[in-house]
Amino acid sequence: TGSVTERVLRLADVPVFTVRATDRSVADGYDDVVIPTDGSDCADIAVEHGLAVAERYDATVHAVSVIDIRIAVGTSGDSTDALGETEILDELEAQAGDAADAVAERAREAGLNAVSAVEKGVPARGLLDYADDNDVDLLTMGTHGRTGIDRYFLGSTTAKVLRTSEVPVLSVRAPRADEE
């Protein structure tokens, strides 16, 4: 996936389906669909699209939330901070679990099999590892579609997943404030 694909992803008004030429990108269907969530509106925008694909193929939905350990754990190295870091991590785990469970519940309400999972790590890598470990056929993700300087400083988990995913990725861009 190159810069043209990423530009389309940032600017498209419709969901973007990307497929890299890999052995895993050729599927007979989509038996397992990952819908990542962090509980944000941006992540939520992709849920309906992911559920629609899952319904079409009677797929199992994997509602996954990855706790970004770079944010969750401080870098002070001070052992007196360990208790505070543990409390923060526990709270983040609870929030991530609630977000994943909410997506899984929506899938079950639609008559689909669903599992929820909370992973820890760098979000893009965590999602890719989950997809590999669970033989997933499709990732469905929301993206901010940031442009300009925000894109360089904030980065994009979706763009990182697109660049390296062995399976297709359906990306849904959240509307920008100037589009609402």
C-alpha positions in Angstrom: 0.0 0.0 0.0 1.6 3.2 -1.1 1.0 6.9 -0.7 -1.7 7.0 -3.4 -3.8 4.5 -1.4 -3.2 6.4 1.8 -4.3 9.6 0.2 -7.5 8.0 -1.1 -8.1 6.6 2.4 -7.7 10.1 3.9 -10.0 11.8 1.4 -12.6 9.3 0.4 -16.2 9.9 1.3 -17.0 6.2 1.0 -15.4 3.2 2.7 -12.2 2.0 1.1 -11.4 -1.7 0.6 -7.7 -2.4 0.2 -6.1 -5.7 -0.6 -2.4 -6.4 -0.8 -1.3 -9.2 -3.1 -0.6 -12.0 -0.5 -1.6 -15.6 -0.1 -4.0 -14.6 2.7 -5.7 -11.9 0.7 -7.5 -14.4 -1.6 -10.5 -15.6 0.3 -13.5 -17.7 -0.5 -15.4 -15.5 1.9 -15.0 -13.8 5.2 -15.5 -16.2 8.0 -13.8 -14.1 10.6 -14.0 -10.3 10.7 -12.1 -8.1 13.1 -13.7 -4.9 14.2 -11.2 -3.0 16.3 -12.5 -0.4 18.8 -11.2 2.0 21.3 -14.7 3.2 22.1 -14.3 6.4 20.1 -16.7 7.8 17.6 -14.1 7.2 14.9 -13.9 3.5 15.7 -17.7 3.3 16.0 -18.2 4.6 12.5 -16.8 1.4 11.0 -18.8 -1.0 13.2 -21.9 -1.0 11.0 -19.8 -1.7 7.9 -18.0 -4.5 9.6 -21.3 -6.0 10.8 -22.7 -5.8 7.3 -19.9 -7.8 5.8 -20.1 -10.3 8.7 -23.8 -10.7 8.2 -23.4 -11.2 4.4 -20.9 -14.0 5.0 -22.3 -15.3 8.4 -18.9 -14.5 9.8 -17.7 -14.5 13.4 -17.0 -11.0 14.6 -13.9 -10.4 16.6 -14.3 -7.2 18.6 -10.8 -6.2 19.6 -9.4 -3.3 21.6 -5.7 -2.8 21.9 -4.4 -0.8 24.8 -1.5 1.3 23.6 1.2 0.5 26.2 3.2 3.5 25.1 0.6 5.7 26.6 -0.5 3.3 29.4 2.8 2.9 31.0 5.0 5.9 32.0 8.6 6.0 31.1 9.9 7.6 34.3 11.5 4.3 35.5 10.7 5.3 39.1 9.6 2.2 41.0 7.4 4.4 43.3 5.2 5.1 40.2 4.5 1.4 39.7 1.2 1.4 41.7 -0.1 4.4 39.8 0.8 2.8 36.5 -1.0 -0.4 37.5 -4.1 1.5 38.4 -4.0 3.3 35.1 -3.5 0.1 33.2 -6.4 -1.6 35.1 -8.7 1.4 34.2 -7.6 1.3 30.5 -8.2 -2.5 30.5 -11.7 -2.0 31.9 -12.5 0.7 29.3 -11.1 -1.4 26.5 -13.1 -4.4 27.6 -16.3 -2.4 27.8 -15.7 -1.0 24.3 -15.0 -4.5 22.8 -17.9 -6.0 24.6 -20.3 -3.4 23.3 -19.3 -4.2 19.7 -19.6 -7.9 20.3 -23.0 -7.3 21.8 -24.1 -5.4 18.7 -22.9 -8.4 16.6 -24.9 -10.8 18.7 -28.0 -8.6 18.4 -27.6 -9.0 14.6 -27.6 -12.8 15.0 -23.8 -13.2 14.6 -21.3 -15.2 16.6 -18.9 -12.8 18.4 -15.9 -12.7 20.6 -14.3 -9.8 22.3 -10.7 -9.4 23.2 -8.4 -6.9 24.9 -4.8 -6.9 23.8 -1.8 -4.8 25.0 0.9 -3.4 22.8 1.2 -1.0 19.9 -2.2 -0.8 18.3 -1.3 -1.5 14.7 1.0 -4.4 15.6 -1.5 -5.7 18.2 -4.2 -5.9 15.6 -2.0 -7.5 13.0 -0.8 -10.1 15.5 -4.4 -10.8 16.5 -5.4 -11.2 12.9 -2.6 -13.7 12.3 -3.2 -15.6 15.6 -6.9 -16.0 14.9 -6.8 -16.6 11.1 -8.9 -13.5 10.4 -10.1 -12.8 6.9 -10.9 -9.1 7.1 -10.1 -6.1 9.3 -12.7 -3.3 9.4 -11.4 0.0 10.8 -12.4 3.6 11.3 -9.9 6.3 10.5 -9.8 10.0 11.1 -8.6 10.8 7.6 -6.2 13.4 9.0 -4.4 15.6 6.6 -1.6 18.1 6.8 0.5 18.4 9.9 -1.8 16.3 12.1 -1.2 13.3 9.9 2.6 13.5 10.5 2.5 14.1 14.2 -0.4 11.9 15.2 0.1 9.1 12.6 -2.6 6.6 11.8 -3.1 3.1 13.1 -5.2 2.4 10.1 -2.5 3.5 7.7 0.1 1.4 9.5 -2.2 -1.6 9.3 -2.9 -1.0 5.6 0.8 -1.0 4.8 1.5 -4.4 6.3 -1.7 -6.4 6.6 -1.7 -9.8 5.0 -5.6 -9.7 4.9 -7.9 -7.1 3.3 -8.8 -4.0 5.2 -12.0 -2.1 5.0 -11.4 1.5 6.1 -14.2 3.9 6.9 -13.2 7.6 7.3 -15.0 9.6 10.0 -16.3 12.9 8.7 -14.0 15.9 9.5 -15.5 18.8 11.5 -15.7 20.9 8.3 -17.8 18.2 6.7 -20.5 17.8 9.4 
